Each structure stands twice: as structure tokens, then as C-alpha cells.
Amino acid sequence: SPDCTKDVGALYIGVSGSTFNMYGGSITGGAGKRGGAIIALNSVTLNLQGGTITGNRGPAGAIYASTKVTVKLGGNIRITGNTNTDGTAEINLFRPANANKIILGKLSDALVGLSLTDKGIFAQNVQTDVSGMIVSDDSSLSVVYDEEAQTLAIQEAN
């Protein structure tokens, strides 16, 4: 059984200016009292371009990325099937209020679940509609692409 007494199941990244790159592999089965797989704090960069993050659990799901963290998503990254500590809600990539925008590269066969505190625009300069690959963990919200503004936003589902 996973140990939820530790802060994080796999990675803690907190030294400002540092970067974690993920181009493949998997992070699974982690559990912690703050994050199931990754906790990123301060001015760090999470560059998630490939691989799978699934089956982790913690209060912030798999990944907690604080407000100053730069999150870059691309390639075939898959972040799904992660939950809160008791398994009652899916939480994959959690961003608190007023967080930096997510930077999207070219996505192919990617699937990322987002849990955002703020509704509204979370990614800018988005060249193509990837709203089928970036989805809301909350079924009452949806990800919407605005082709003219080239943005992705979270809003109330229809």
C-alpha cells in the first residue's frame, strides 16, 4: 500500500531556476500527503514532453505545480487516472489561482487532465485546437479553444 505520510510520492522540485524534463517512461503508484507524483514549487520548470503519469494519489492528485512554476506540455505526454488521497476525485495536473500560463508545444497522442482553481484562459499562442487532448478533471467544466485569440480556456460545460 502506498505511503501517504511522505510529502510526495516521487519528485520534489523546489530550487528556483531548476528544470525537470520528462521525455518518456512512467511515474506510477506514488502517494504523498501533498502530491502523488510531483510537487513543483518556486520558479522551476516542468517540461513534460512524453511518458505517462498515472495511478498516483494525493490531495493535489499527481502533480502540484505552484503559481510561479512554468509548465510546458508537448509530445505524447499522458497525465490521467490520478486521484485525490481517498480516490474519490480525479486530479491530474493541479494549478492554484493566479498561476503562470501553461506553455503548449506540439502535442501528438497526448492526454492531460487539468484541475485549475481559476476558470478562464490557461494557455496562449495555441496554434491548433488540442482541446481533445487537454481536458478538465471536473466534468462540470470543459476546455475550449478560441481560434481567433489562439487560446485555451476552462469554462462551464454546456
N, C-alpha and C positions, 0 to 999 in steps of 0.2 A: 504494500500500500504506500502511495506517495507521502512524503513527509511535509506537511503544511506548517511546520514550526519554523522552517527557514524562510528568509525574506523572499528568495526567488528560486525557482526550480533549476535554472541552467546558467543564465548570464546576467551579471550586473555590470552596466557600463555607466560610469559616472564621472570620469576625468574629462573636464572640458577640453574640446578640441580632438577627442579621440573618435575613431570610426570603427564600427563593426560591419564587415562585409559578409554577406551570405549569397553564394552563387549556386549552391546545391546542398545535398544532404538533408537531414531532418532533425528537428528538435521535437521530441515526443515524450509524453508521460511525466512532465515536470509539474511540480506543485510547490507553492510557497504562500506565505502569509501576505505578500504584496503582489507578486506576479508569478504566473505559472511557468513561463519560459524565459522572458527577457524583461528586465527593468532598465530603462534608459533615462538618465537624469542630466540636468545641466545642459551645456551647449555641445552635445555629441551628435553624431550622425549614424543613423541606422540605414544601411544601404542593402536592401533586401531584393535581390535580383533573381533568385532561383531557390529551389528546395521547398520543403514542406514543414510547416509548424502546426502540429495538430495534437489533440489528446492531452493538452495541458490544462491546469486549473489553478485559479487563484482569484482574489477579489477583483482584480483588473483583467481577468482572463489570461491569455497567453502573453501579450505584450503590453506593458505600460510605458508609454512614451510621453514624458512631461512636456510642458508648454514650449520650452526652448529647444527641444530635440528636433533635428531635421530628419524626416522620414522620406526615403527615396524608395519607390517601388518600381520594379520592372521585370522583364523576362517572364519566366513561368512560376513566379513565387505563388505559393498556395498557403494561406493562413485561414484555416477553417477548423471547425469541430473542437474548439476550445471553450471552456466554460468558467463560470464563477466557481467559488470554492465548493459549494454544495451541489453543483451540477444542474441547477435549475434554470440557468440562462446562458445562452451562447454569447461569449465576449472574446473576440479575437485580437484586434488591434484597438486599444483604448487610448483616446486623446482627451485630456481635460479641456475646460473652457479656455478660450483665447490662445490656443496652440498655434504654432507655426503651420503654414500650409504644407500639405503633402506634395512632394515632387514626383510626378509620374513620368517614367521613361516608357519605352516601347514594351507593351505587355503582349504576351502570347501564351494562351492556355493558362492564364493566371486566374486565381480566385482569392479575394481578400475580403474578409468580413470586418466592418468598421463599427466601433462603438464610440460615438462622438458626443461630448457634452453639449456642444453648440450645434444648432441647425444652421444651415447656410452653406456658403462656398467653402470647400476644404481643399480644392486643387485648382490651380490656374494654368494657363498655357497648355491646355489639353487639346491636342490636335485631332484626335478621333474619339468617337463615342465608346468608352470602355465601361459604361455603367452596368453591363452584364458581368464584368469581371471584378468590379469593386462594388460591394453590396453592403447594405445596412444589416447589422446583427438584430436590430429591432424591427419586427415585422410591421409596425405601425409607421415606419419611415422608409423612404426609398431614396436611391441615388439617382440624380437627374443630370443629364448632360445638356449644356447650353452651347450649341454650335457657334452662334454668333459671338458670344463672350468667351468661348473656349474654356469653360469652367465645369467642374463637377460640384454638385451641392447635395446636401441631405435635406429632405423636406418631408412633410406629412404625406403618407401614401394616399392615393386616391381611393 
